[in-house]
Amino acid sequence: MSDNTKDIWDEDKLLSRLRQGDEEAFRVLVRQYQQRLFAIAYGITLEREESLEIVQDVFLRVYQKLHTFKGEAKLSTWLHRITVNQCLNWQRRWKRRFRWHHQPLEREGAGDAPHLGTDAFQADKLFQKKELEAILWEKLGKLPEDARAIFVLRELEGLSYDEIAQTLNIRRGTVSSRLFYARRKLRHLLRDYLDEGGNP
C-alpha cells in the first residue's frame, strides 16, 4: 500500500478525497468498513445474501449522498446509521411474508457469520461449543428488531451506549433499557440449553 493510500485513512482527509470524487478513496472506504457493515446487517437480518445486498446498497447510498454528510457525527456513525436503517426497512417490507429461519454459515470464507459477544454477555465462554453458537443465532432472530439492532451494535460491534444512541437517534436511557431487555430475553430463550449443562 502506498504512503498516499495510508494518508487518507485519516477521516478528515478521507472525507475530503471522497468529496472530490477520488475513486481510490472510495475503495479505501469500502475496504475499511465492508466487513463491519456486513456484520451489523447479518446480525439484524440473519440472512447472508440479503446482508450482502444491503451493504452494497449502503455504499451506493454513501456515494450518492456524500454531499449531504455534514460531519456532525463520525463517518462510522453515519455508515452504521444507514446500515441499520436499510436493515429495518428491509424487515418492514418483508415482515408479513418473512419467517425467521437461520442455518449457521460455515466458518470458512468472507461470508462467515460473525461472532456475537462481549464480556458483558460472556459469549466468549458460551461459544466454546459450536452447537450453542447456532442456537444463539437462531434465538437472536426472536428478539424485536429494535432490541436486536442495539444488541448487535453493542455486543457485536462494541459501540458505546452514546455511539449507539447517536447512530439510532434515540436516548441513551433507551439504549440501556432495550439492551437490558435483549440480554434478559436471550438468557430466557437459552435457559433450557443451559439447564441441560450446555454452559461449559
C-alpha positions in Angstrom: 0.0 0.0 0.0 1.4 3.4 -0.9 2.0 6.2 1.5 -0.7 8.1 -0.2 -3.2 5.4 0.5 -2.2 5.3 4.1 -2.5 9.0 4.4 -6.2 9.0 3.5 -7.1 6.7 6.4 -7.4 9.9 8.5 -11.1 10.5 8.5 -10.9 14.2 7.6 -8.6 13.6 4.6 -10.6 10.6 3.6 -13.8 12.6 3.5 -12.1 15.4 1.6 -10.9 13.0 -1.0 -14.2 11.3 -1.2 -16.0 14.6 -1.8 -13.5 15.3 -4.6 -14.7 12.1 -6.3 -11.4 10.2 -5.6 -12.1 6.6 -6.7 -9.1 5.3 -4.6 -10.5 7.0 -1.5 -13.9 5.2 -2.1 -12.1 1.8 -2.5 -10.3 2.5 0.8 -13.7 3.3 2.4 -15.1 0.0 1.2 -12.1 -2.0 2.4 -12.3 -0.3 5.8 -16.0 -0.8 6.5 -17.4 -3.5 4.4 -16.9 -6.4 6.9 -18.1 -4.3 9.8 -21.3 -3.3 8.0 -21.9 -6.9 6.9 -21.6 -8.0 10.5 -24.2 -5.5 11.5 -26.5 -6.3 8.7 -26.2 -10.1 9.2 -26.8 -9.7 12.9 -30.0 -7.9 12.3 -31.3 -9.8 9.2 -29.7 -13.2 9.8 -29.7 -13.6 6.1 -26.3 -13.7 4.3 -27.5 -12.8 0.8 -29.7 -10.0 2.0 -26.9 -8.7 4.1 -24.5 -8.6 1.2 -27.1 -6.7 -0.9 -27.8 -4.3 2.0 -24.1 -3.5 2.3 -23.8 -2.9 -1.4 -26.8 -0.6 -1.2 -25.3 1.2 1.7 -22.1 2.1 -0.2 -24.2 3.1 -3.2 -26.2 5.5 -1.0 -23.0 6.8 0.6 -21.6 7.5 -2.9 -24.8 9.3 -3.9 -25.5 11.1 -0.7 -22.0 12.0 0.5 -22.7 15.7 -0.2 -25.4 15.6 2.5 -23.0 14.4 5.2 -22.2 17.5 7.3 -19.6 15.8 9.5 -21.7 16.4 12.7 -21.2 12.8 13.6 -18.3 10.4 12.9 -18.2 8.8 9.5 -18.5 5.4 11.1 -21.6 6.5 12.9 -23.2 7.7 9.7 -22.4 4.4 8.0 -23.8 2.4 10.9 -27.0 4.5 10.8 -27.5 3.9 7.1 -26.9 0.2 7.5 -29.3 -0.2 10.4 -32.0 1.9 8.6 -31.6 -0.3 5.5 -31.9 -3.4 7.6 -35.1 -2.2 9.3 -36.6 -1.0 6.0 -35.9 -4.5 4.6 -37.6 -6.1 7.6 -40.6 -3.9 7.4 -41.0 -4.7 3.7 -40.9 -8.4 4.3 -42.4 -8.6 7.8 -45.7 -10.2 6.8 -44.1 -12.8 4.5 -40.7 -13.4 6.1 -40.5 -16.2 8.7 -37.3 -16.2 10.8 -35.2 -19.1 10.0 -31.4 -19.4 10.1 -28.9 -22.1 9.2 -25.5 -21.2 10.6 -22.9 -20.5 7.9 -19.6 -22.4 7.8 -16.7 -20.7 9.3 -14.6 -20.5 6.1 -14.8 -17.7 3.7 -15.6 -14.0 3.7 -19.3 -14.5 4.2 -19.0 -16.3 7.5 -21.5 -15.5 10.2 -19.8 -13.0 12.6 -19.2 -13.9 16.2 -21.5 -12.4 18.8 -20.3 -11.4 22.1 -18.6 -9.2 24.7 -17.6 -9.9 28.2 -20.9 -8.5 29.4 -22.8 -11.4 27.8 -20.0 -13.9 28.4 -20.4 -15.2 24.9 -16.7 -15.9 24.6 -17.2 -18.8 27.0 -20.6 -19.9 25.6 -19.1 -20.1 22.1 -16.7 -22.8 23.1 -19.4 -25.1 21.8 -20.5 -24.6 18.2 -23.9 -26.0 19.0 -24.7 -23.1 21.3 -23.4 -20.7 18.7 -26.0 -22.0 16.2 -28.7 -21.7 18.9 -27.7 -18.2 19.8 -28.1 -17.1 16.1 -31.4 -18.8 16.0 -32.7 -17.1 19.2 -31.3 -13.8 18.2 -33.9 -13.8 15.4 -36.7 -13.9 18.1 -35.8 -10.5 19.5 -37.8 -7.5 18.4 -36.0 -5.6 15.7 -35.2 -2.5 17.8 -33.7 -4.6 20.6 -31.8 -6.8 18.1 -30.3 -3.8 16.4 -29.0 -2.4 19.7 -27.7 -5.8 20.8 -25.8 -6.2 17.6 -24.2 -2.7 17.7 -23.2 -3.2 21.4 -22.3 -6.9 21.6 -21.0 -7.5 18.0 -19.5 -4.1 17.1 -18.6 -2.9 20.6 -20.1 0.5 20.2 -20.6 2.6 23.4 -24.1 3.5 24.6 -23.6 7.1 23.4 -22.5 5.9 20.0 -25.5 3.7 19.7 -27.8 6.5 20.8 -26.3 8.8 18.2 -26.5 6.1 15.5 -30.1 5.3 16.1 -31.1 8.8 17.1 -32.5 7.7 20.5 -31.8 8.5 24.1 -29.0 6.8 26.0 -31.5 5.5 28.5 -33.5 3.9 25.7 -30.3 2.1 24.6 -29.7 0.9 28.1 -33.3 -0.4 28.7 -33.5 -2.2 25.3 -30.1 -3.8 25.7 -31.1 -5.0 29.2 -34.3 -6.5 27.6 -32.3 -8.1 24.8 -29.8 -9.7 27.2 -32.5 -10.9 29.5 -34.7 -12.3 26.7 -31.7 -14.2 25.2 -30.9 -15.7 28.6 -34.5 -16.8 28.9 -34.5 -18.3 25.4 -31.3 -20.2 26.2 -32.4 -21.4 29.7 -33.3 -24.9 28.5 -30.0 -25.4 26.9 -28.1 -24.0 29.9 -30.2 -26.1 32.3 -29.1 -29.2 30.4 -25.5 -28.4 31.0 -24.7 -26.5 27.8 -22.8 -23.9 29.7 -19.2 -25.0 29.7 
